[in-house]
Amino acid sequence: MPGGVGGAAPRGVPLSRSSARRYCTREQILIRNHYDPNVDIVRRRDGLIELAGKKPRLRDDTRAYFAERNEGTVDFYP
């Protein structure tokens, strides 16, 4: 169908890109770890923000989340 409007996805296009990128688990990680930005993140002297380090499970879950994400290929052109 011209313009791409219709019920079928073109060949080769993932049907659920959001599930491949695991968007649904971000909220679950925050809820499971009782995330509170006022307590769980700190600003370093150089201005960068990082986890406060009081919740190792939050750190581990966050690392696993980013390690498992399927971002696909990123091509850089000079």
C-alpha positions in Angstrom: 0.0 0.0 0.0 1.5 3.4 -0.9 2.7 5.5 2.0 3.1 2.5 4.3 -0.3 2.6 5.9 -1.9 -0.8 6.4 -1.9 -3.7 8.8 1.3 -5.5 7.7 4.9 -4.6 8.4 7.3 -4.6 5.4 9.7 -7.5 5.1 12.8 -7.3 7.3 11.2 -4.8 9.7 11.0 -6.1 13.3 7.5 -6.2 14.6 8.3 -5.3 18.1 11.4 -3.1 18.2 10.5 -1.8 21.7 10.5 -5.4 23.2 13.9 -6.0 21.5 15.2 -2.9 23.2 13.6 -4.0 26.5 11.9 -0.7 27.2 9.3 -2.3 29.4 12.0 -3.4 32.0 13.2 0.0 32.9 10.2 0.8 35.0 10.3 -2.6 36.5 13.9 -2.1 37.6 13.1 1.2 39.2 10.0 -0.2 41.0 11.8 -3.3 42.2 14.6 -1.3 43.6 12.5 1.4 45.2 14.3 4.0 43.2 14.3 7.5 44.6 16.3 10.1 42.6 16.7 12.2 45.8 18.6 9.4 47.5 19.9 7.1 44.8 21.9 9.5 42.6 24.6 12.0 43.5 26.4 14.7 41.6 30.1 14.3 41.5 32.6 17.2 41.9 33.1 17.3 38.1 29.3 17.6 37.6 28.6 14.1 36.4 25.6 12.2 37.9 26.1 8.7 39.2 24.4 6.1 41.4 25.0 6.8 45.1 26.1 3.2 45.6 23.7 2.3 48.4 21.8 -0.2 46.3 24.0 -2.8 44.7 21.0 -4.6 43.1 19.9 -1.3 41.4 23.5 -1.0 40.0 23.6 -4.6 38.9 20.1 -4.5 37.3 20.9 -1.3 35.5 24.2 -2.8 34.1 22.4 -5.9 33.0 19.6 -3.8 31.3 22.1 -1.9 29.2 24.2 -5.0 28.4 21.1 -6.8 27.1 19.7 -4.0 24.9 19.6 -4.7 21.2 20.5 -1.3 19.7 21.5 -2.7 16.3 24.4 -1.4 14.4 25.6 2.2 14.7 27.5 3.4 11.7 29.6 6.5 11.9 30.5 8.4 8.8 33.5 10.9 8.7 
